Amino acid sequence: MIRLEQETPEDGWEVEALYDLCFAPGREALSSYRFRDGVAPVHSLCLVARDEHGILASVIRYWPVRVAGQAVLLLGPVAVHPTRQGEGLGALVIMESLTRATALGWARTILVGDAPYYGRFGFSLLPRVVMPPPTNPARVLGRALQPDAWQGVAGPVEKAI
């Protein structure tokens, strides 16, 4: 049984430890992390999934950014503990957080990731949206949470202030 909850400050050290376990050293040097420096995450969308013993199994975080003056959610990172991969926990936190984001009135979300994986959640290439180097443009993906939310939105991703 998995319990899905909003991340709390007490979860922080476990969440960071899971990210360290799941991602390569130097993950914080990626360009997407520059948008997170000094900016509070969107707490209502940062989720943790714990098993029946309270052990952290999966996490997801979101951060506000802007593209062409429009508010956008930056999804990520999302991580699943290596011993729990293949159980659908990544899909669980992604889908639940997107449902919550839509209910809260967010219009669009963006991420840097693998199109084959995130495509099944409705994400597709954003050829007119630019993340700073060294981001591979083929990995800049977005999903409209409201009809036509990405229509006409183009340009560089900018830090929310």
NUMARVO-601325 format. One record per residue: y negated, x negated, z negated of N, C-alpha, C in turn; residue number from 1; residue in one letter. Coordinates in Angstrom, 2 decimals, always signed. Layout:
<rs>
nyy;nxx;nzz;cayy;caxx;cazz;cyy;cxx;czz;kepa;baro
Y;X;Z;Y;X;Z;Y;X;Z;NUM;A
...
</rs>
This chain:
<rs>
nyy;nxx;nzz;cayy;caxx;cazz;cyy;cxx;czz;kepa;baro
+1.17;-0.83;+0.00;+0.00;+0.00;+0.00;-1.25;-0.89;+0.00;1;M
-2.20;-0.57;+0.86;-3.44;-1.33;+0.98;-4.60;-0.48;+0.50;2;I
-5.44;-1.08;-0.30;-6.65;-0.43;-0.83;-7.85;-1.06;-0.12;3;R
-8.65;-0.24;+0.53;-9.82;-0.71;+1.27;-11.07;-0.35;+0.47;4;L
-11.91;-1.37;+0.19;-13.10;-1.17;-0.62;-14.27;-1.96;-0.07;5;E
-15.46;-1.56;-0.49;-16.65;-2.33;-0.16;-16.60;-3.63;-0.95;6;Q
-16.94;-4.74;-0.30;-16.98;-6.03;-0.99;-18.02;-6.01;-2.10;7;E
-17.68;-6.61;-3.22;-18.61;-6.73;-4.35;-18.95;-8.21;-4.56;8;T
-20.00;-8.50;-5.32;-20.31;-9.91;-5.60;-19.14;-10.65;-6.24;9;P
-18.34;-9.96;-7.03;-17.18;-10.60;-7.67;-16.11;-11.02;-6.67;10;E
-16.11;-10.41;-5.50;-15.13;-10.74;-4.45;-15.52;-12.00;-3.68;11;D
-16.76;-12.44;-3.81;-17.31;-13.49;-2.96;-16.48;-14.75;-2.87;12;G
-16.04;-15.28;-4.01;-15.29;-16.54;-3.97;-13.95;-16.36;-3.24;13;W
-13.29;-15.22;-3.44;-12.01;-14.98;-2.75;-12.21;-14.81;-1.25;14;E
-13.28;-14.12;-0.88;-13.58;-13.92;+0.54;-13.83;-15.27;+1.20;15;V
-14.65;-16.10;+0.59;-14.94;-17.42;+1.16;-13.67;-18.27;+1.24;16;E
-12.81;-18.18;+0.23;-11.55;-18.93;+0.25;-10.66;-18.47;+1.40;17;A
-10.63;-17.15;+1.66;-9.82;-16.64;+2.77;-10.40;-17.11;+4.11;18;L
-11.72;-17.10;+4.24;-12.33;-17.62;+5.47;-11.99;-19.10;+5.66;19;Y
-12.06;-19.86;+4.59;-11.71;-21.29;+4.68;-10.26;-21.48;+5.10;20;D
-9.38;-20.63;+4.60;-7.96;-20.71;+4.94;-7.71;-20.35;+6.41;21;L
-8.43;-19.35;+6.90;-8.16;-18.81;+8.24;-8.89;-19.51;+9.38;22;C
-10.00;-20.18;+9.06;-10.81;-20.78;+10.11;-10.88;-22.29;+9.96;23;F
-11.15;-22.95;+11.07;-11.21;-24.41;+11.10;-12.35;-24.93;+10.23;24;A
-12.20;-26.14;+9.73;-13.32;-26.76;+9.01;-14.55;-26.80;+9.92;25;P
-15.69;-26.65;+9.33;-16.92;-26.66;+10.12;-17.29;-25.31;+10.69;26;G
-16.60;-24.24;+10.25;-16.88;-22.91;+10.80;-18.35;-22.53;+10.64;27;R
-18.97;-23.00;+9.59;-20.36;-22.64;+9.33;-21.33;-23.38;+10.25;28;E
-20.83;-24.31;+11.06;-21.68;-25.00;+12.03;-21.82;-24.20;+13.33;29;A
-21.04;-23.13;+13.49;-21.11;-22.32;+14.70;-22.47;-21.65;+14.81;30;L
-22.91;-21.43;+16.03;-24.25;-20.86;+16.24;-24.41;-19.49;+15.60;31;S
-23.36;-18.70;+15.53;-23.48;-17.36;+14.95;-23.85;-17.43;+13.46;32;S
-23.53;-18.53;+12.80;-23.89;-18.68;+11.39;-25.39;-18.87;+11.20;33;Y
-26.11;-19.34;+12.22;-27.56;-19.51;+12.09;-28.24;-18.16;+11.88;34;R
-27.64;-17.10;+12.38;-28.21;-15.76;+12.21;-27.97;-15.22;+10.81;35;F
-27.08;-15.85;+10.07;-26.74;-15.40;+8.72;-27.51;-16.13;+7.64;36;R
-28.01;-17.33;+7.96;-28.74;-18.14;+6.98;-29.95;-17.39;+6.43;37;D
-29.97;-17.18;+5.13;-31.11;-16.55;+4.49;-31.26;-15.06;+4.74;38;G
-30.26;-14.44;+5.34;-30.29;-13.01;+5.65;-29.15;-12.34;+4.88;39;V
-29.46;-11.26;+4.21;-28.42;-10.53;+3.46;-27.49;-9.82;+4.43;40;A
-26.19;-9.82;+4.12;-25.27;-9.05;+4.96;-25.54;-7.55;+4.81;41;P
-24.97;-6.77;+5.68;-25.04;-5.31;+5.57;-23.93;-4.92;+4.60;42;V
-24.27;-4.90;+3.32;-23.27;-4.74;+2.25;-22.37;-3.52;+2.42;43;H
-22.94;-2.42;+2.89;-22.14;-1.19;+3.00;-21.03;-1.30;+4.03;44;S
-21.07;-2.33;+4.88;-20.04;-2.50;+5.91;-19.13;-3.69;+5.66;45;L
-19.39;-4.44;+4.60;-18.56;-5.59;+4.25;-17.40;-5.08;+3.41;46;C
-16.20;-5.18;+3.97;-15.02;-4.57;+3.34;-13.98;-5.60;+2.97;47;L
-13.22;-5.29;+1.93;-12.06;-6.08;+1.53;-10.86;-5.15;+1.50;48;V
-9.72;-5.68;+1.92;-8.45;-4.94;+1.85;-7.54;-5.69;+0.88;49;A
-7.08;-5.00;-0.14;-6.22;-5.60;-1.16;-4.91;-4.85;-1.22;50;R
-3.85;-5.61;-1.55;-2.54;-4.96;-1.68;-2.41;-4.32;-3.06;51;D
-1.23;-3.78;-3.33;-1.00;-3.06;-4.59;-1.10;-3.95;-5.82;52;E
-1.07;-5.26;-5.62;-1.21;-6.22;-6.73;-2.63;-6.75;-6.85;53;H
-3.52;-6.26;-6.00;-4.91;-6.71;-6.03;-5.16;-7.99;-5.25;54;G
-4.16;-8.44;-4.50;-4.30;-9.68;-3.74;-5.05;-9.40;-2.43;55;I
-6.05;-10.23;-2.17;-6.87;-10.07;-0.97;-6.04;-10.31;+0.28;56;L
-6.05;-9.33;+1.17;-5.25;-9.42;+2.40;-6.10;-9.55;+3.66;57;A
-7.29;-8.93;+3.65;-8.14;-8.94;+4.83;-9.59;-8.68;+4.43;58;S
-10.51;-9.21;+5.23;-11.95;-9.03;+4.97;-12.71;-8.89;+6.28;59;V
-13.87;-8.26;+6.18;-14.80;-8.19;+7.31;-16.21;-8.15;+6.75;60;I
-17.12;-8.79;+7.47;-18.53;-8.77;+7.10;-19.38;-8.46;+8.33;61;R
-20.58;-7.95;+8.07;-21.56;-7.66;+9.13;-22.92;-8.18;+8.69;62;Y
-23.73;-8.55;+9.70;-25.07;-9.07;+9.48;-26.02;-8.42;+10.47;63;W
-27.26;-8.18;+10.06;-28.22;-7.62;+11.02;-28.78;-8.72;+11.92;64;P
-28.91;-8.42;+13.19;-29.60;-9.29;+14.15;-30.43;-8.38;+15.05;65;V
-31.14;-8.99;+16.00;-31.94;-8.22;+16.95;-31.69;-8.75;+18.36;66;R
-31.73;-7.86;+19.32;-31.69;-8.21;+20.73;-32.74;-7.34;+21.41;67;V
-33.69;-8.00;+22.08;-34.77;-7.28;+22.77;-35.48;-6.30;+21.83;68;A
-35.66;-6.71;+20.59;-36.35;-5.88;+19.62;-35.52;-4.77;+19.02;69;G
-34.27;-4.67;+19.43;-33.39;-3.61;+18.95;-32.49;-4.11;+17.83;70;Q
-32.27;-3.28;+16.83;-31.36;-3.62;+15.73;-29.93;-3.63;+16.24;71;A
-29.19;-4.67;+15.85;-27.80;-4.84;+16.27;-27.02;-5.35;+15.06;72;V
-25.78;-4.92;+14.94;-24.88;-5.44;+13.92;-24.10;-6.62;+14.49;73;L
-24.12;-7.73;+13.78;-23.29;-8.89;+14.14;-22.01;-8.79;+13.32;74;L
-20.90;-8.48;+13.98;-19.61;-8.36;+13.31;-19.01;-9.73;+13.10;75;L
-18.58;-9.97;+11.89;-17.83;-11.17;+11.62;-18.42;-12.00;+10.50;76;G
-17.58;-12.81;+10.00;-16.19;-12.96;+10.41;-15.26;-11.88;+9.86;77;P
-14.16;-11.72;+10.56;-13.06;-10.88;+10.10;-11.87;-11.82;+9.94;78;V
-11.12;-11.65;+8.86;-9.98;-12.53;+8.62;-8.85;-11.75;+7.96;79;A
-7.64;-12.18;+8.26;-6.43;-11.64;+7.65;-5.64;-12.81;+7.09;80;V
-5.19;-12.69;+5.86;-4.41;-13.76;+5.25;-3.21;-14.07;+6.15;81;H
-2.90;-15.35;+6.36;-1.80;-15.71;+7.27;-0.47;-15.05;+6.93;82;P
-0.20;-14.78;+5.67;+1.07;-14.14;+5.30;+1.07;-12.64;+5.59;83;T
-0.09;-12.09;+5.97;-0.20;-10.64;+6.24;-0.52;-10.34;+7.70;84;R
-0.59;-11.38;+8.53;-0.92;-11.15;+9.93;+0.20;-10.39;+10.62;85;Q
-0.19;-9.56;+11.57;+0.78;-8.74;+12.29;+1.04;-7.39;+11.65;86;G
+0.36;-7.09;+10.55;+0.55;-5.82;+9.85;-0.53;-4.78;+10.20;87;E
-1.46;-5.15;+11.07;-2.52;-4.22;+11.46;-3.71;-4.21;+10.52;88;G
-3.81;-5.20;+9.65;-4.91;-5.22;+8.68;-6.25;-5.57;+9.32;89;L
-6.23;-6.41;+10.35;-7.46;-6.69;+11.08;-7.98;-5.42;+11.74;90;G
-7.08;-4.70;+12.39;-7.46;-3.43;+13.02;-7.98;-2.44;+11.99;91;A
-7.36;-2.40;+10.83;-7.77;-1.48;+9.78;-9.23;-1.73;+9.36;92;L
-9.57;-2.98;+9.05;-10.94;-3.25;+8.60;-11.95;-3.10;+9.73;93;V
-11.56;-3.45;+10.94;-12.47;-3.29;+12.08;-12.76;-1.82;+12.33;94;I
-11.72;-1.00;+12.45;-11.92;+0.41;+12.76;-12.64;+1.15;+11.65;95;M
-12.29;+0.89;+10.41;-12.96;+1.56;+9.30;-14.43;+1.16;+9.23;96;E
-14.72;-0.12;+9.42;-16.12;-0.55;+9.36;-16.93;+0.01;+10.52;97;S
-16.35;+0.10;+11.70;-17.06;+0.68;+12.84;-17.32;+2.17;+12.62;98;L
-16.37;+2.87;+12.03;-16.56;+4.28;+11.69;-17.71;+4.44;+10.71;99;T
-17.74;+3.58;+9.69;-18.82;+3.63;+8.70;-20.16;+3.27;+9.34;100;R
-20.18;+2.28;+10.22;-21.43;+1.88;+10.88;-21.99;+3.03;+11.71;101;A
-21.12;+3.71;+12.43;-21.53;+4.86;+13.24;-22.10;+5.95;+12.34;102;T
-21.43;+6.24;+11.24;-21.88;+7.28;+10.31;-23.23;+6.93;+9.69;103;A
-23.50;+5.64;+9.53;-24.77;+5.19;+8.96;-25.90;+5.15;+9.99;104;L
-25.57;+5.45;+11.25;-26.59;+5.53;+12.29;-26.82;+4.27;+13.09;105;G
-26.00;+3.24;+12.89;-26.12;+2.04;+13.72;-25.77;+2.40;+15.15;106;W
-26.44;+1.79;+16.11;-26.24;+2.13;+17.52;-25.36;+1.15;+18.28;107;A
-25.37;-0.13;+17.85;-24.66;-1.13;+18.64;-24.21;-2.28;+17.74;108;R
-23.14;-2.94;+18.19;-22.63;-4.09;+17.47;-22.26;-5.18;+18.47;109;T
-22.29;-6.42;+17.99;-22.01;-7.59;+18.82;-21.12;-8.54;+18.03;110;I
-20.36;-9.35;+18.74;-19.55;-10.38;+18.11;-19.29;-11.49;+19.10;111;L
-18.80;-12.59;+18.59;-18.33;-13.69;+19.43;-16.84;-13.77;+19.18;112;V
-16.04;-13.47;+20.21;-14.60;-13.44;+20.00;-13.82;-13.30;+21.29;113;G
-12.53;-13.08;+21.13;-11.60;-12.99;+22.25;-11.58;-11.58;+22.83;114;D
-11.94;-11.47;+24.11;-11.99;-10.16;+24.77;-10.65;-9.43;+24.73;115;A
-9.50;-10.10;+24.93;-8.24;-9.34;+24.89;-7.98;-8.69;+23.52;116;P
-8.36;-9.37;+22.45;-8.15;-8.80;+21.11;-9.16;-7.68;+20.83;117;Y
-10.45;-7.98;+20.99;-11.48;-7.01;+20.62;-11.65;-5.89;+21.64;118;Y
-11.17;-6.08;+22.85;-11.24;-5.03;+23.85;-10.52;-3.76;+23.42;119;G
-9.48;-3.89;+22.65;-8.74;-2.70;+22.20;-9.52;-1.88;+21.18;120;R
-10.64;-2.43;+20.69;-11.51;-1.71;+19.77;-12.79;-1.24;+20.46;121;F
-12.80;-1.34;+21.79;-13.94;-0.86;+22.56;-15.01;-1.89;+22.85;122;G
-14.75;-3.15;+22.56;-15.72;-4.21;+22.84;-15.54;-4.71;+24.27;123;F
-16.66;-5.04;+24.91;-16.62;-5.59;+26.26;-17.72;-6.64;+26.41;124;S
-17.61;-7.39;+27.47;-18.55;-8.48;+27.75;-19.98;-7.96;+27.85;125;L
-20.90;-8.71;+27.25;-22.33;-8.41;+27.34;-22.98;-9.52;+28.18;126;L
-22.93;-9.41;+29.51;-23.40;-10.52;+30.36;-24.90;-10.77;+30.28;127;P
-25.66;-9.80;+29.78;-27.12;-9.97;+29.74;-27.63;-10.27;+28.33;128;R
-26.72;-10.51;+27.41;-27.09;-10.87;+26.05;-26.69;-12.33;+25.83;129;V
-27.60;-13.11;+25.27;-27.40;-14.55;+25.18;-27.35;-15.00;+23.72;130;V
-26.25;-15.63;+23.37;-26.13;-16.31;+22.07;-26.48;-17.78;+22.32;131;M
-27.03;-18.45;+21.32;-27.40;-19.86;+21.53;-26.19;-20.75;+21.76;132;P
-26.40;-21.88;+22.46;-25.31;-22.83;+22.66;-24.83;-23.35;+21.32;133;P
-23.59;-23.72;+21.24;-22.62;-23.89;+22.32;-21.73;-22.67;+22.55;134;P
-22.22;-21.47;+22.27;-21.42;-20.26;+22.43;-21.01;-20.06;+23.88;135;T
-19.73;-19.81;+24.10;-19.21;-19.50;+25.42;-19.66;-18.08;+25.78;136;N
-20.43;-17.89;+26.86;-20.91;-16.56;+27.22;-19.79;-15.54;+27.45;137;P
-18.60;-15.99;+27.82;-17.47;-15.08;+28.04;-16.93;-14.50;+26.73;138;A
-17.42;-15.02;+25.58;-16.97;-14.53;+24.28;-18.01;-13.66;+23.58;139;R
-19.13;-13.40;+24.26;-20.17;-12.54;+23.69;-19.84;-11.10;+24.08;140;V
-19.40;-10.35;+23.09;-18.89;-9.00;+23.31;-19.68;-7.99;+22.50;141;L
-19.76;-6.78;+23.01;-20.47;-5.72;+22.28;-19.78;-4.39;+22.42;142;G
-20.18;-3.51;+21.53;-19.68;-2.13;+21.57;-20.83;-1.20;+21.21;143;R
-20.99;-0.17;+22.01;-21.99;+0.87;+21.72;-21.38;+1.82;+20.70;144;A
-22.11;+2.06;+19.63;-21.67;+3.02;+18.61;-22.28;+4.39;+18.85;145;L
-23.32;+4.42;+19.68;-23.97;+5.65;+20.12;-23.97;+5.61;+21.65;146;Q
-23.97;+6.74;+22.31;-23.92;+6.74;+23.79;-25.02;+5.88;+24.42;147;P
-24.60;+5.05;+25.35;-25.51;+4.20;+26.13;-26.39;+3.27;+25.30;148;D
-25.95;+2.92;+24.11;-26.78;+2.13;+23.20;-27.11;+0.74;+23.73;149;A
-26.24;+0.17;+24.57;-26.52;-1.16;+25.13;-27.29;-1.08;+26.44;150;W
-27.47;+0.10;+26.99;-28.16;+0.24;+28.28;-29.58;-0.30;+28.17;151;Q
-29.91;-1.25;+29.03;-31.24;-1.84;+29.07;-31.54;-2.86;+27.99;152;G
-30.56;-3.15;+27.12;-30.77;-4.12;+26.05;-30.25;-5.46;+26.55;153;V
-31.16;-6.42;+26.74;-30.80;-7.72;+27.29;-31.71;-8.78;+26.69;154;A
-31.18;-10.00;+26.65;-31.98;-11.12;+26.17;-31.26;-11.89;+25.08;155;G
-31.99;-12.80;+24.44;-31.37;-13.61;+23.42;-31.15;-12.84;+22.10;156;P
-30.10;-13.20;+21.41;-29.87;-12.68;+20.07;-30.85;-13.40;+19.15;157;V
-31.48;-12.65;+18.28;-32.47;-13.22;+17.36;-32.12;-12.88;+15.92;158;E
-32.53;-13.75;+15.05;-32.31;-13.56;+13.62;-33.12;-12.39;+13.11;159;K
-32.52;-11.56;+12.28;-33.25;-10.48;+11.63;-34.08;-11.08;+10.50;160;A
-35.25;-10.59;+10.34;-36.12;-11.13;+9.28;-36.35;-10.05;+8.24;161;I
</rs>
